[in-house]
Amino acid sequence: MQTQRPIAVAGATGRVGRHVVDVLAERGYDVVPMSRSSGVDVVTGAGLAEALKRTDAVIDVATSPDQEGATEFFTASARNLQEVGKQAGVRRIVVVSIIGTDRFTAGYGAAKVVHERATLSGPIPARILRAAQFHEFVPELIEWGRKGDVSYLPKMRTQVVAARTVAEALVDMATDSGWNATGPIPEIAGPREENLVEIARLFVTRRGDPVRIEEVSDPSYPDSHLNESGGLLPGPHATLAGPTFEEWLDSASATKG
């Protein structure tokens, strides 16, 4: 059953957020898109009370633009969404996270663990959805690793999933009439395991980009073993959903990012 009150989306203009907004609208829900560009800042709280007024649920897909400050970002955003949301009458919160994040000791992955805990400890019932790396993340990694005519990418086993697929699952959770905030944290991933370098090479070939993709291993990175050993792969009870990376490349979504 659809709720009568709007659903707010934190990070509405981001990689997943814009898909969440689209899915909600397509299913007939009233949407409150929240982003700094719309005057709502989940970290400072600016504009948040007005945005959450009469809102039934929040889907939180906001992300830190600065990996160094990710812990502070997520701590503040989770606290504000819980506290301001409680005052506004929000009844549930759904948050996207990362498969394997509880195994990380540093960086963005460790920051997401803090995010999960801060959200789950608040007064509003909350659920977490842990997702694999997005298809859309691959071209971004290629650019980050680009040095001249070579792009250096980390050795990584992954089961990449489309951002649109994750958005649909988040909306399903937020609008579930049988809402239950207890139980294990669910996971969602693509239909098959992939090697990051191989799908990156497929991407640049399809795009006609002459850059050469090289695989590197960085033992100085404290959690590199997780990338290489399958620590980012879904567990046996995960939801596996298409499209595959190659199918996504053939779709219009690949050109939209």
MINU-433025 format. One line per field, with one value per residue (C-alpha): x negated, y, z; residue in three letters. Coordinates in pm, whole numbers. Layout:
N
u = c(X, ...);
v = c(Y, ...);
w = c(Z, ...);
finu = c(ALA, ...);
//
This chain:
257
u = c(0, -136, -186, 17, -276, -582, -909, -1226, -1548, -1876, -2141, -1873, -2108, -2374, -2454, -2186, -1969, -1850, -1739, -1558, -1370, -1277, -1159, -944, -785, -721, -543, -321, -480, -523, -896, -1092, -1437, -1699, -2041, -2257, -2151, -1789, -1878, -1890, -2216, -2199, -2533, -2458, -2085, -2004, -1658, -1608, -1315, -1112, -1197, -1096, -770, -485, -729, -663, -1005, -1361, -1579, -1935, -2179, -2379, -2754, -3059, -3243, -3559, -3674, -3901, -3601, -3356, -3323, -3232, -2992, -2805, -2797, -2644, -2399, -2272, -2225, -2039, -1812, -1722, -1672, -1502, -1312, -1175, -1047, -888, -709, -923, -837, -1122, -1467, -1640, -2015, -2238, -2572, -2844, -2889, -3186, -3198, -3208, -3542, -3719, -3960, -4014, -3886, -3537, -3441, -3511, -3319, -3011, -3017, -2997, -2709, -2521, -2562, -2464, -2150, -2047, -2099, -1854, -1489, -1342, -1334, -1591, -1703, -2032, -2082, -2441, -2516, -2807, -3006, -2799, -2845, -2867, -3170, -3390, -3438, -3503, -3780, -3931, -3957, -4097, -4371, -4451, -4812, -4878, -4782, -4755, -4496, -4608, -4327, -4339, -4319, -3959, -3702, -3358, -2999, -2901, -2537, -2346, -2259, -1903, -1870, -1984, -1743, -1452, -1548, -1573, -1227, -1091, -1230, -1102, -750, -719, -386, -544, -825, -1051, -1365, -1506, -1705, -2025, -2132, -2032, -2273, -2223, -2473, -2495, -2429, -2791, -3141, -3363, -3726, -3753, -4032, -3853, -3528, -3725, -3896, -3557, -3431, -3715, -3696, -3325, -3385, -3677, -3908, -4271, -4379, -4556, -4423, -4684, -4615, -4809, -4826, -4901, -5014, -5044, -4665, -4542, -4238, -4377, -4343, -3965, -3958, -4174, -4040, -3670, -3587, -3358, -3156, -2799, -2707, -2496, -2168, -2219, -1975, -2141, -1989, -2076, -2169, -2521, -2791, -2797, -2419, -2435, -2694, -2445, -2171, -2089, -2171, -2540, -2544, -2362, -2603);
v = c(0, 340, 596, 915, 1132, 1210, 1018, 1225, 1133, 1251, 1284, 1315, 1436, 1169, 850, 646, 931, 1045, 689, 667, 987, 848, 513, 676, 911, 625, 433, 727, 852, 1216, 1282, 1541, 1556, 1677, 1804, 2109, 2240, 2240, 2419, 2116, 2022, 1701, 1778, 2128, 2065, 2372, 2340, 1991, 2058, 2217, 1939, 1662, 1825, 1573, 1321, 952, 803, 895, 709, 814, 781, 1096, 1051, 1243, 1431, 1403, 1056, 1202, 1362, 1078, 972, 1323, 1359, 1038, 1094, 1439, 1340, 1033, 1234, 1514, 1283, 1093, 1392, 1628, 1340, 1235, 1587, 1592, 1259, 1048, 681, 497, 546, 332, 371, 237, 92, -133, -510, -597, -258, -417, -577, -250, -85, 248, 488, 515, 158, 208, 537, 357, 129, 440, 558, 232, 234, 600, 544, 227, 384, 669, 691, 626, 259, 211, -53, -87, -223, -319, -303, -414, -156, 15, -29, 351, 344, 175, 479, 693, 457, 467, 845, 839, 597, 769, 881, 976, 691, 437, 393, 196, 10, -196, -572, -635, -913, -760, -833, -493, -390, -113, 195, 175, -180, -69, 226, -8, -226, 79, 194, -157, -147, 203, 127, -229, -268, -550, -324, -493, -319, -633, -921, -945, -667, -762, -742, -677, -743, -808, -1148, -1266, -1206, -981, -876, -498, -468, -690, -491, -165, -286, -376, -26, 162, -67, 2, 375, 386, 519, 429, 430, 112, -50, -193, -388, -291, -422, -179, -362, -28, 13, -150, -319, -419, -785, -743, -621, -906, -1197, -1153, -955, -733, -1023, -1090, -1360, -1668, -1496, -1183, -1072, -1102, -882, -772, -626, -760, -500, -584, -555, -221, -97, -173, 27, 397, 408, 373, 706, 882, 775);
w = c(0, -91, 184, 172, 276, 63, 69, 101, -79, 75, -196, -465, -738, -689, -875, -696, -573, -914, -990, -655, -738, -1080, -943, -674, -928, -1172, -896, -812, -491, -399, -371, -173, -339, -90, -195, -138, -478, -358, -35, 195, 369, 572, 739, 868, 890, 681, 522, 662, 896, 619, 372, 614, 719, 674, 522, 583, 505, 411, 164, 246, -43, 33, 9, 117, -160, 48, 149, 419, 588, 525, 890, 1000, 707, 781, 1157, 1115, 840, 1027, 1346, 1168, 969, 1285, 1514, 1270, 1114, 1453, 1516, 1171, 1220, 984, 1043, 870, 719, 456, 397, 122, 229, 86, 86, 304, 473, 819, 726, 643, 885, 708, 446, 301, 385, 753, 745, 614, 919, 1137, 918, 963, 1341, 1377, 1172, 1352, 1695, 1632, 1741, 1395, 1283, 1008, 762, 575, 223, 140, -231, -447, -644, -910, -1284, -1295, -1065, -1326, -1557, -1251, -1135, -1483, -1463, -1110, -1219, -1548, -1592, -1951, -2181, -1896, -1623, -1318, -1143, -823, -836, -738, -741, -755, -851, -990, -998, -1176, -970, -1105, -973, -628, -639, -710, -412, -182, -287, -228, 127, 204, 83, 213, 394, 597, 722, 976, 1102, 1264, 1118, 915, 680, 322, 29, -340, -619, -990, -1142, -1164, -1031, -1242, -1248, -1229, -1483, -1734, -1724, -1736, -2054, -2196, -2111, -2283, -2587, -2625, -2583, -2827, -2555, -2636, -2271, -2159, -1841, -1604, -1286, -974, -619, -337, -21, 160, 145, 468, 313, -28, 65, 80, -280, -399, -192, -258, 55, -154, -295, -177, 70, -8, 80, -129, -396, -738, -1006, -1358, -1586, -1621, -1683, -2053, -2079, -1897, -2146, -2425, -2252, -2248, -1876, -1951, -2132, -1847, -1573);
finu = c(MET, GLN, THR, GLN, ARG, PRO, ILE, ALA, VAL, ALA, GLY, ALA, THR, GLY, ARG, VAL, GLY, ARG, HIS, VAL, VAL, ASP, VAL, LEU, ALA, GLU, ARG, GLY, TYR, ASP, VAL, VAL, PRO, MET, SER, ARG, SER, SER, GLY, VAL, ASP, VAL, VAL, THR, GLY, ALA, GLY, LEU, ALA, GLU, ALA, LEU, LYS, ARG, THR, ASP, ALA, VAL, ILE, ASP, VAL, ALA, THR, SER, PRO, ASP, GLN, GLU, GLY, ALA, THR, GLU, PHE, PHE, THR, ALA, SER, ALA, ARG, ASN, LEU, GLN, GLU, VAL, GLY, LYS, GLN, ALA, GLY, VAL, ARG, ARG, ILE, VAL, VAL, VAL, SER, ILE, ILE, GLY, THR, ASP, ARG, PHE, THR, ALA, GLY, TYR, GLY, ALA, ALA, LYS, VAL, VAL, HIS, GLU, ARG, ALA, THR, LEU, SER, GLY, PRO, ILE, PRO, ALA, ARG, ILE, LEU, ARG, ALA, ALA, GLN, PHE, HIS, GLU, PHE, VAL, PRO, GLU, LEU, ILE, GLU, TRP, GLY, ARG, LYS, GLY, ASP, VAL, SER, TYR, LEU, PRO, LYS, MET, ARG, THR, GLN, VAL, VAL, ALA, ALA, ARG, THR, VAL, ALA, GLU, ALA, LEU, VAL, ASP, MET, ALA, THR, ASP, SER, GLY, TRP, ASN, ALA, THR, GLY, PRO, ILE, PRO, GLU, ILE, ALA, GLY, PRO, ARG, GLU, GLU, ASN, LEU, VAL, GLU, ILE, ALA, ARG, LEU, PHE, VAL, THR, ARG, ARG, GLY, ASP, PRO, VAL, ARG, ILE, GLU, GLU, VAL, SER, ASP, PRO, SER, TYR, PRO, ASP, SER, HIS, LEU, ASN, GLU, SER, GLY, GLY, LEU, LEU, PRO, GLY, PRO, HIS, ALA, THR, LEU, ALA, GLY, PRO, THR, PHE, GLU, GLU, TRP, LEU, ASP, SER, ALA, SER, ALA, THR, LYS, GLY);
//
